[in-house]
Amino acid sequence: MTDLVELVLVLIKVMMDLVKLVLVLVKVMTRGLAEILEPLPELVDDHYPRLFLFIDCEGYRKLRYSKNLHDGEALALLQPPTTFKLE
């Protein structure tokens, strides 16, 4: 019985994470991308720390083109020094 309870709790946690993701997507689609790119405060905690520094779309674009970087390569430059890289 405890295995079933644990499974249900894990499924509830996964569903809550999916709801948060949907809320983020809706917010991005309705706000547009001219604002500062940052995670919603309700998505950042000790379990899910902030992975990148704040930047707006224009700043990110300029960073990419000034250093001739490809998609995703500029993100490595925006990681806080205390962030652990996921492998």
C-alpha positions as CSV (number, residue, x, y, z in Angstrom):
1,M,0.0,0.0,0.0
2,T,2.8,2.4,0.8
3,D,4.3,1.9,-2.7
4,L,1.0,2.9,-4.2
5,V,0.9,6.0,-2.0
6,E,4.4,6.9,-3.0
7,L,3.6,6.5,-6.7
8,V,0.5,8.7,-6.3
9,L,2.6,11.4,-4.6
10,V,5.2,11.3,-7.4
11,L,2.5,11.5,-10.0
12,I,1.0,14.5,-8.2
13,K,4.4,16.2,-8.1
14,V,5.0,15.5,-11.8
15,M,1.5,16.9,-12.6
16,M,2.2,20.1,-10.6
17,D,5.5,20.6,-12.5
18,L,3.6,20.2,-15.8
19,V,1.0,22.8,-14.7
20,K,3.8,25.2,-13.8
21,L,5.4,24.6,-17.2
22,V,2.1,25.3,-19.0
23,L,1.7,28.5,-17.0
24,V,5.2,29.6,-18.0
25,L,4.4,28.9,-21.7
26,V,1.1,30.8,-21.5
27,K,2.8,33.8,-19.8
28,V,5.6,33.9,-22.4
29,M,3.2,33.7,-25.3
30,T,1.0,36.5,-23.9
31,R,3.8,38.8,-22.7
32,G,6.0,38.6,-25.7
33,L,9.8,38.4,-25.6
34,A,10.7,42.0,-25.3
35,E,10.9,41.8,-21.5
36,I,13.7,40.4,-19.3
37,L,14.1,36.7,-19.7
38,E,13.9,35.1,-16.3
39,P,12.1,32.2,-14.7
40,L,8.9,32.9,-12.8
41,P,9.7,33.3,-9.1
42,E,7.3,30.4,-8.3
43,L,9.5,28.1,-10.3
44,V,12.7,28.9,-8.5
45,D,13.5,27.3,-5.2
46,D,16.2,25.2,-3.5
47,H,15.2,22.1,-5.5
48,Y,15.1,24.1,-8.9
49,P,17.7,26.8,-8.6
50,R,18.1,29.6,-11.1
51,L,20.4,28.4,-13.9
52,F,21.1,31.6,-15.8
53,L,21.5,35.4,-15.2
54,F,18.8,37.8,-16.3
55,I,19.0,39.1,-19.9
56,D,16.5,40.5,-22.4
57,C,16.1,39.1,-25.9
58,E,18.0,42.0,-27.5
59,G,20.9,41.6,-25.1
60,Y,21.0,37.8,-25.7
61,R,21.0,38.4,-29.5
62,K,23.9,40.9,-29.3
63,L,25.9,38.6,-27.1
64,R,25.4,35.7,-29.6
65,Y,26.4,37.8,-32.6
66,S,29.3,39.7,-31.0
67,K,31.0,36.5,-30.1
68,N,29.9,34.5,-33.2
69,L,28.1,31.9,-31.0
70,H,25.5,29.4,-32.1
71,D,22.2,28.6,-30.5
72,G,22.7,27.7,-26.8
73,E,26.4,28.5,-26.7
74,A,25.7,32.0,-25.2
75,L,23.8,30.4,-22.3
76,A,27.1,29.1,-20.9
77,L,28.2,32.7,-20.5
78,L,25.1,33.6,-18.5
79,Q,25.4,30.9,-15.8
80,P,26.0,32.2,-12.3
81,P,29.4,31.1,-10.9
82,T,27.7,29.0,-8.2
83,T,25.5,27.0,-10.7
84,F,26.3,23.3,-11.1
85,K,26.1,22.1,-14.6
86,L,23.8,19.2,-15.2
87,E,25.3,16.3,-17.1
